[in-house]
Each structure stands twice: as C-alpha cells, then as structure tokens.
Amino acid sequence: MADKKRYVVQVDMYVYAKDDYMARVEAHKMEDKINKMSLNADAKVTEIGSQPFGTMRYDKLDNHSRPSKLDADGNINSKSDELPF
C-alpha cells in the first residue's frame, strides 16, 4: 500500500422513507453496503435530516443512531430476541 494514498470522501445522498425511523433504517443499510464492499471504507452515518422536495428547508433529526431492530447484516429483526436466561 506504499504506492497508494489514503483519501477522505464525504458523501451526501437522499433516502426516501415513510418516517424518521425508516429513514434511519435505510441510511444504515446503505452504510452497511458500503462497508461490505470495502473493508477499509469505515463508512458512518453522521447526520440525517428531512428536506421536503423542492424546498431549501432542512430539519436535522436529533437521533441518527443505528435502529435497534436493525441487525449487523442490515436486516430488520421482526421477532423480539429472547433473553439468554
């Protein structure tokens, strides 16, 4: 890797969803896809906001964390996991 330089890339993208929670789910699914394609990508969702089409208004969401029902493979867990005891 001595012949290659490391670059930082910032990416903005649109995610369409029915509500804030599902927007978080979709954003983290995209993050997972990027990280799966390139082990060194280390992609992270750093901000999510709502921006109605055709407007300049932007409403930043307070919570952009990974949804609890989204597992490491990017799938939504519909069943509740049983406790280990």
Sequence and secondary structure as in RCSB ss.txt:
>XXXX:A:sequence
MADKKRYVVQVDMYVYAKDDYMARVEAHKMEDKINKMSLNADAKVTEIGSQPFGTMRYDKLDNHSRPSKLDADGN
INSKSDELPF
>XXXX:A:secstr
 TT              SSHHHHHHHHHHHHHHHHHH TT        EE  TT    EE S  S  TTB TTS 
B  S      
